[in-house]
């Protein structure tokens, strides 16, 4: 789990003691939820057990999260915020699809705040998403929220209104879809302890190359003379 990064090169305001404590508590709850769900399964993990492992009250849990699924996937929310912060910081003249791709590349390359796929047991979690409808629904809500913010960022870059102009939604739908496809293939590629299957960054680059190649091949061409009427 990571705090949202600043955009546009603006330095973040320093946290005071209360804010730092609140962030640490939220992170502890999120970590406890993820650990317990992977250990026991979703059905056998309770909010009370999560609060107990994080050494806080159930009321504290409820102040931070709507449920155990929301808590266990908080790192997804944090990484979505990081991608959007990096997208905001891309040069204004950069084409939107390229800006999104490079924001994702920077997120994956960040060693100080590693992307979530390098955390232990992430392939197990992705597999669990396919088996647990409520966990998958929570994941989708978080993903959609992040993409809505991405659409607003792209619209701002284009100087347009996302409610009237479909281009921002098309760019984000395609770019985020590529990332999702790469993540799913990465999850199927091997086990968490398999070093040869760990290069998600290279897989993402190949996926974006595939998207741009398909887009180029789908560009309109002149109608052959034999087909003209």
C-alpha positions as CSV (number, residue, x, y, z in Angstrom):
1,X,0.0,0.0,0.0
2,X,1.3,3.4,-0.9
3,X,0.2,7.0,-0.3
4,X,-0.9,8.9,-3.4
5,X,2.1,10.6,-5.1
6,X,2.0,14.3,-5.9
7,X,1.6,15.3,-9.5
8,X,3.3,18.0,-11.7
9,X,6.4,18.1,-9.6
10,X,4.7,19.7,-6.6
11,X,6.2,18.7,-3.3
12,X,3.7,17.0,-0.9
13,X,2.8,18.7,2.3
14,X,4.6,16.9,5.2
15,X,2.5,14.6,7.3
16,X,1.8,15.6,10.8
17,X,1.9,13.0,13.6
18,X,-1.8,12.3,13.5
19,X,-1.8,11.8,9.7
20,X,1.2,9.5,9.9
21,X,-0.5,7.4,12.6
22,X,-3.7,7.2,10.5
23,X,-1.9,6.1,7.4
24,X,0.1,3.5,9.4
25,X,-3.2,2.1,10.9
26,X,-4.8,1.9,7.5
27,X,-1.8,0.1,6.1
28,X,-1.8,-2.3,9.0
29,X,-5.4,-3.2,8.5
30,X,-5.0,-3.6,4.8
31,X,-2.0,-5.9,5.3
32,X,-3.8,-8.0,7.9
33,X,-6.9,-8.4,5.7
34,X,-4.8,-9.6,2.7
35,X,-2.7,-12.0,4.9
36,X,-5.8,-13.5,6.5
37,X,-7.7,-14.0,3.3
38,X,-4.8,-15.7,1.7
39,X,-4.2,-17.8,4.8
40,X,-7.9,-18.8,5.6
41,X,-9.9,-17.9,2.6
42,X,-12.4,-15.2,2.2
43,X,-15.4,-16.9,3.9
44,X,-13.3,-17.7,7.0
45,X,-11.9,-14.3,7.4
46,X,-13.9,-11.9,9.6
47,X,-13.6,-8.2,10.2
48,X,-13.0,-8.9,13.9
49,X,-10.0,-11.1,13.1
50,X,-8.6,-8.4,10.8
51,X,-8.9,-5.8,13.5
52,X,-7.4,-8.1,16.1
53,X,-4.4,-8.9,13.9
54,X,-3.8,-5.2,13.3
55,X,-4.3,-4.5,17.0
56,X,-7.1,-2.0,16.6
57,X,-10.8,-2.0,17.3
58,X,-13.5,-3.0,14.9
59,X,-14.7,0.6,15.0
60,X,-11.3,1.7,13.7
61,X,-11.7,-0.8,10.9
62,X,-15.1,0.6,9.9
63,X,-13.6,4.1,9.8
64,X,-11.2,3.0,7.2
65,X,-12.9,0.4,5.1
66,X,-16.4,-0.7,4.0
67,X,-15.5,-4.4,4.3
68,X,-12.8,-7.0,4.3
69,X,-12.6,-7.1,0.5
70,X,-12.1,-3.4,0.3
71,X,-9.3,-3.6,2.9
72,X,-7.5,-6.5,1.3
73,X,-7.4,-4.7,-2.1
74,X,-6.3,-1.3,-0.7
75,X,-2.9,-1.7,-2.4
76,X,-4.7,-1.8,-5.8
77,X,-6.3,1.5,-4.9
78,X,-2.9,2.9,-3.9
79,X,-1.2,1.8,-7.1
80,X,-4.0,3.2,-9.2
81,X,-3.5,6.5,-7.6
82,X,0.3,6.3,-8.3
83,X,-0.3,5.6,-12.0
84,X,-2.7,8.6,-12.2
85,X,-0.2,10.8,-10.4
86,X,2.5,9.8,-12.9
87,X,0.1,10.3,-15.8
88,X,-0.6,13.9,-14.6
89,X,3.1,14.5,-14.5
90,X,3.8,13.5,-18.2
91,X,4.8,16.2,-20.6
92,X,1.7,18.1,-22.0
93,X,2.7,17.5,-25.6
94,X,2.9,13.8,-25.2
95,X,0.1,11.9,-27.0
96,X,-2.4,10.5,-24.4
97,X,-1.9,6.8,-25.1
98,X,1.9,7.2,-25.0
99,X,1.6,9.2,-21.8
100,X,-0.4,6.4,-20.1
101,X,2.0,3.8,-21.3
102,X,5.0,5.7,-19.9
103,X,3.2,6.3,-16.6
104,X,2.7,2.6,-16.3
105,X,6.3,2.0,-17.2
106,X,7.5,4.4,-14.5
107,X,5.1,2.7,-12.0
108,X,6.6,-0.7,-12.8
109,X,10.2,0.6,-12.6
110,X,9.8,2.3,-9.2
111,X,12.1,0.4,-6.8
112,X,11.4,2.7,-3.9
113,X,7.6,2.0,-3.9
114,X,7.4,-1.3,-5.8
115,X,4.3,-2.1,-7.9
116,X,2.0,-4.6,-6.3
117,X,2.9,-7.6,-8.5
118,X,6.3,-8.0,-6.8
119,X,4.6,-8.5,-3.4
120,X,4.4,-12.1,-2.2
121,X,1.4,-14.3,-3.2
122,X,0.0,-11.9,-5.8
123,X,-0.6,-14.7,-8.3
124,X,-2.6,-16.5,-5.6
125,X,-4.6,-13.4,-5.1
126,X,-5.4,-13.0,-8.8
127,X,-6.5,-16.6,-8.9
128,X,-8.7,-16.0,-5.9
129,X,-10.4,-13.0,-7.6
130,X,-11.7,-15.5,-10.2
131,X,-13.3,-17.7,-7.6
132,X,-14.7,-15.1,-5.2
133,X,-17.5,-12.9,-6.7
134,X,-17.5,-10.3,-3.9
135,X,-13.7,-9.9,-4.0
136,X,-13.8,-9.5,-7.8
137,X,-16.6,-6.9,-7.4
138,X,-14.5,-4.9,-5.0
139,X,-11.5,-5.1,-7.4
140,X,-13.7,-3.9,-10.3
141,X,-15.0,-1.0,-8.3
142,X,-11.5,0.1,-7.4
143,X,-10.3,-0.3,-11.0
144,X,-13.2,1.6,-12.4
145,X,-12.7,4.5,-9.9
146,X,-9.0,4.7,-11.0
147,X,-10.0,4.7,-14.7
148,X,-12.6,7.4,-14.2
149,X,-9.8,9.6,-12.7
150,X,-7.5,8.7,-15.7
151,X,-10.3,9.8,-18.1
152,X,-10.5,13.1,-16.3
153,X,-6.7,13.5,-16.6
154,X,-6.7,12.7,-20.3
155,X,-9.6,15.0,-21.0
156,X,-7.7,17.8,-19.2
157,X,-4.6,17.1,-21.3
158,X,-6.7,17.3,-24.5
159,X,-8.5,20.4,-23.3
160,X,-11.9,18.7,-23.7
161,X,-15.0,17.6,-21.8
162,X,-15.1,13.9,-21.1
163,X,-18.9,14.0,-21.0
164,X,-19.0,15.1,-24.6
165,X,-15.8,13.8,-26.1
166,X,-15.4,10.0,-26.3
167,X,-11.6,10.2,-26.9
168,X,-10.4,10.2,-23.3
169,X,-12.6,7.2,-22.4
170,X,-11.4,5.3,-25.5
171,X,-7.7,6.0,-24.7
172,X,-8.1,4.9,-21.1
173,X,-10.2,1.9,-22.0
174,X,-7.6,0.7,-24.4
175,X,-4.5,1.5,-22.3
176,X,-6.0,0.1,-19.0
177,X,-7.3,-2.9,-20.9
178,X,-3.8,-3.7,-22.1
179,X,-2.5,-3.6,-18.6
180,X,-5.2,-5.9,-17.3
181,X,-4.6,-8.3,-20.1
182,X,-0.8,-8.4,-19.3
183,X,-1.5,-8.9,-15.6
184,X,-3.8,-11.8,-16.3
185,X,-1.2,-13.5,-18.6
186,X,1.5,-12.8,-16.0
187,X,-0.7,-14.5,-13.4
188,X,-1.0,-17.6,-15.5
189,X,2.7,-17.7,-16.5
190,X,4.1,-19.2,-13.4
191,X,4.4,-19.3,-9.6
192,X,5.4,-16.5,-7.3
193,X,8.8,-18.2,-6.6
194,X,9.5,-18.6,-10.3
195,X,12.1,-15.8,-11.3
196,X,11.6,-16.5,-15.0
197,X,7.9,-15.6,-14.8
198,X,8.4,-12.3,-12.9
199,X,9.1,-9.8,-15.7
200,X,5.7,-8.1,-15.9
201,X,7.3,-4.9,-17.2
202,X,8.5,-6.7,-20.3
203,X,5.2,-8.3,-20.8
204,X,3.4,-5.0,-20.5
205,X,5.7,-3.5,-23.1
206,X,4.9,-6.3,-25.5
207,X,1.2,-5.9,-24.9
208,X,1.3,-2.1,-25.7
209,X,3.4,-2.9,-28.8
210,X,0.6,-5.3,-29.8
211,X,-2.0,-2.7,-29.3
212,X,-0.3,-0.1,-31.4
213,X,0.5,-2.7,-34.1
214,X,-3.2,-3.7,-34.3
215,X,-4.3,-0.1,-34.3
216,X,-1.9,0.6,-37.2
217,X,-3.1,-2.4,-39.2
218,X,-6.8,-1.3,-38.7
219,X,-6.2,2.1,-40.1
220,X,-8.3,2.9,-43.2
221,X,-6.7,2.2,-46.6
222,X,-7.7,3.3,-50.0
223,X,-10.3,1.0,-51.5
224,X,-8.9,-1.3,-54.2
225,X,-9.8,-0.2,-57.8
226,X,-11.5,-3.5,-58.4
227,X,-14.0,-2.8,-55.5
228,X,-14.9,0.7,-56.6
229,X,-18.3,1.2,-58.2
